[in-house]
Amino acid sequence: MGFRYWYEGVMFVVIFGALVLVPCFFIAWIGCEMANALGNSPTKSARIQTDACWKVFIIEMVSFFFIAICFHLVN
């Protein structure tokens, strides 16, 4: 009695991993840009942080949407 769905399981792990890794990469990139901008002009800290917050919010909403679609397709 072996596991019959190896291919489907591996594909699910790969797709879900990609759906998690891609937003993490973009969040890290935005964080590095924010840290550089704060170092260059510390007086504009509120504006820089708000700009980064909106970018992070949009990325998180899009990634949640894609993960929800993936969950809906699997079920």
Rosetta blueprint (number, residue, H / E / L):
1 M L
2 G L
3 F L
4 R L
5 Y L
6 W H
7 Y H
8 E H
9 G H
10 V H
11 M H
12 F H
13 V H
14 V H
15 I H
16 F H
17 G H
18 A H
19 L H
20 V H
21 L H
22 V H
23 P H
24 C H
25 F H
26 F H
27 I H
28 A H
29 W H
30 I H
31 G H
32 C H
33 E H
34 M H
35 A H
36 N H
37 A H
38 L H
39 G H
40 N H
41 S L
42 P H
43 T H
44 K H
45 S H
46 A H
47 R H
48 I H
49 Q H
50 T H
51 D H
52 A H
53 C H
54 W H
55 K H
56 V H
57 F H
58 I H
59 I H
60 E H
61 M H
62 V H
63 S H
64 F H
65 F H
66 F H
67 I H
68 A H
69 I H
70 C H
71 F H
72 H H
73 L H
74 V H
75 N L
